[in-house]
C-alpha cells in the first residue's frame, strides 16, 4: 500500500500552502508501507515532536492498520525556498 495525502489541502500558490512541508513513511514489515506528504502550519509553540505526533495520527486515522507501523522516514522542513 502506498498513498499520498495531506492534513491540509495544498495548492499551486504558496499563500494557500502551509508553512512547513512534510514527508512521513510508515511500514508494517512484510505487510505494507505508506508514504504520505503535504504542507502544514503547526500551531504557535508546537515542537517537532508535536508535529510528528499530529501527522502520524492523521495517517493512522485514514489507515488504521498502520497504528503499530514502524516509522521509516520523517522530514519536516520550512516550506519556502
N, C-alpha and C positions, 0 to 999 in steps of 0.2 A: 504494500500500500504506500503510495506516495501522493501527497497533496500539498497545495499551497493555499493558505488563507491568511487573513489579517483581522485583528480585532477592530480595526478601523478601515474604512474604505480609502483606498489610495487613488489618486488621480494624476493626470499629467502635469498639473500645475503645483509647484512647491507650496503655495499658500494653503492648499487643501490637504497636504500630507502632514504626518506627524513630525515631531522634532527629531525623532530617532528612527533609524532603520534597524530591523532585527531579523535574524535567521535562527531557527531552532530545529534541530534534528533529534528525534526520539526513535529508539529501536527496541523491539521485543526480539531478542536473539532467536533466529530460526523461524520467526513468525511474521515479522513485518517491520517496516520502517516508514516514518513520515518526516518530511522536511517541509516546514512552513516558513513564510516570511511576510513582512509587511512593514508599515510605519506606525508609530505610536508616540503620543506625547504623554509622558508619565506625569502624575500629579506632583505638585510642588513638594519638595523634601523627600521624594522617593529615592531609594537606593537601587543599585544594580541588582541586588538580591530581590527587592520588591518587584522590579520589572521582570526578572526571570520567573518568579513565582506566578505573577499575573499572566504572563504569556503561556507558561506551561499549563496553568489552569484553563486558559482559553482553549488550548489544543485538546486537552482531556475532555472538556465539555462537549466538543464536537466529535471526539473519537474516544469514548470511554474505555475501550480496550487498551489504550496507551497509558492508563493510570499508573501502571507498575513498570513502564518502559524506562530504559536507561537513556540518559542524556548523552548524545554522541557529540553534538556541537551546539554552541550558543554564542551568538555575536550580537552586541548592541552598540551601535555607533551613532554619533550625531549625523543627522540626515544631510545637512548642507555640505556641499563640496568645497 
